[in-house]
Amino acid sequence: MGLVVQKYGGSSVADAEGIKRVAKRIVDAKKNGNQVVVVVSAMGDTTDELIDLAEQVSPIPAGREFDMLLTAGERISMALLAMAIKNLGHEAQSFTGSQAGVITDSVHNKARIIDVTPGRIRESLDKGNIAIVAGFQGVSQDKKDITTLGRGGSDTTAVALAAALDAEVCEIYTDVDGVFTADPRVVKKARKIDWISFEDMLELASSGSKVLLHRCVEYARRYNIPIHVRSSFSGLQGTWVSNEPQHNQQGDKPVEQAIISGVAHDTSEAKVTVVGVPDKPGEAAKIFRAVADAEINLDMIVQNVSAASTGLTDISFTLPKTEGRKAIDALEKQKANVGFDSLRYDDQIAKISLVGAGMKTNPGVTAGFFEALTDAGVNIELISTSEIRISVVTRADDVNEAVRAVHSAFGLDSDSDEAVVYGGTGR
């Protein structure tokens, strides 16, 4: 008997009918001889609605109480799903993140998993039950407070449980049929990928692809847990994410990885430019130490060539929009210490990334990328590269046209029907 961990997103359990449909799929997996652990997100837009409600009550909610509020959504989903499974004649037990043994650090709203001790889950499975776990949440190791893992944290919960339970696979069910070469909401002719490596998926996730959270992919790579991304609205085969290629649906040969895996975009970042920085050793370190002490993660960083006449340079970097105010405040406090002239903040940007392991051995990929953007009339503000990724920053208004242009330029458009997005608001 194999052990399977399944995760269902908010669009899959958005209403009573969705919960009953998911319950039937879970019971089918149980009937196939598997032990089944299910991780569930909050219903539909419940988390967003709770955030809106909190902001109406308090502009800056206390982290501990905010986590207590947000975890209510997943608890509702897990209880309703357990009820639906019992109505189908199978036993199910629901568990909060703390009951499931998800131990985290003490950082509220974006906690990281330290350990998973799934004793109660194993006990429930041994009794023949289906275990339903509330995603996105855990309990802090020191204070025993409820914590949340940040947006998309249910994916990480699922992979962490799969690793702790030594599961055969972690199935991530969402509102699309798998991982596509671009967001099917933007590129209607996006093509489904049959298999993608952890490395390429990690780059896509880090670059804005929303189907999997990058922390989830990193956890799966570390513990070598295969991920199968599928839709809960159809019976189609999805996308395998793993170290080694999986066999195709007929099982006769492994699928091959393409030169280009996909095009990702991200509109959740902003750009900060520190103007007039003295071009001498230690100045950049002061800038980034101030940002690091404010616990802000940066993405792309570019420093201009200093002007010979002034000996000054500009340093630009991107960061989450939600951290923009905090970054500006931290840097303003260091203005006298660093001696820069001014700060510029721009939240009307977008990042576009081309990802593929085959890029490093195929000349002309970089040229083709920039030519496609040129033909689309898209101006580039920042550039960042790695062995398997090229990223650029453009105006937010240009992002959809730019993604479609690059997608077509590299022959990624599908010849079949348009990609289907079954549910979800994309909020």
Secondary structure, 3 states (H helix, E strand, C coil): CCEEEEEECCCCCCCHHHHHHHHHHHHHHHHCCCEEEEEECCCCCHHHHHHHHHHHHCCCCCHHHHHHHHCHHHHHHHHHHHHHHHHCCCCEEEECCCCCCEEECCCCCCCCEEEECCHHHHHHHHCCCEEEEECCEEEECCCCCEEECCCCHHHHHHHHHHHHCCCCEEEEEECCCCCECCCCCCCCCCCECCEEEHHHHHHHHHCCCCCCCHHHHHHHHHHCCCEEEEECCCCCCCEEEECCCCECCCCCCECCCCCCCEEEEECCEEEEEEEEEECCCCHHHHHHHHHHHCCCCCCCEEECCCCCCCCEEEEEEEEEHHHHHHHHHHHHHCHHHHCCCEEEEECCEEEEEEECHHHHHCCCHHHHHHHHHHHCCCCCCEEEEECCEEEEEEEHHHHHHHHHHHHHHCCCCCCCCCCCCCCCCCC
